[in-house]
């Protein structure tokens, strides 16, 4: 073989190798860009439209859930206030009074201290006890020996809103406050 022919063969071999490498690189980068190209504007707009429609359908239900007070939560908070009054009466060694005002939807510790309110949307508040003021407020007395004056507090939801009744009963001898749900 002559030198010229050898160079020609080597150069064609090198040319073919170079052509193959370039072609392989182009294919690789083309598929890379194809994978990384992302979404079209139309696809993004459709997804945003679907999310907007779903939000408008679900938002009123979620919003009303958060704005309406849960009667279970309210009755548990009232029970905690009663338990606090009982413990405070035992620790201080003197009688404590928790006042519940059904007309106002409020309760508080007589003689200062924290109280709370009952939102109207949580239901109708009814309180019954041994000590009732002329204004309709009901006093629940807690004694240093751990007992109380007894009574009960109800939160009634109207039938068109679920018709649930949550009853908080004070046991005068044991000094306990128990919650029961009536249908």
Order of alpha helices (4+ residues) and beta strands (2+ residues): alpha-alpha-alpha-beta-beta-beta-beta-beta-beta-beta-beta-beta
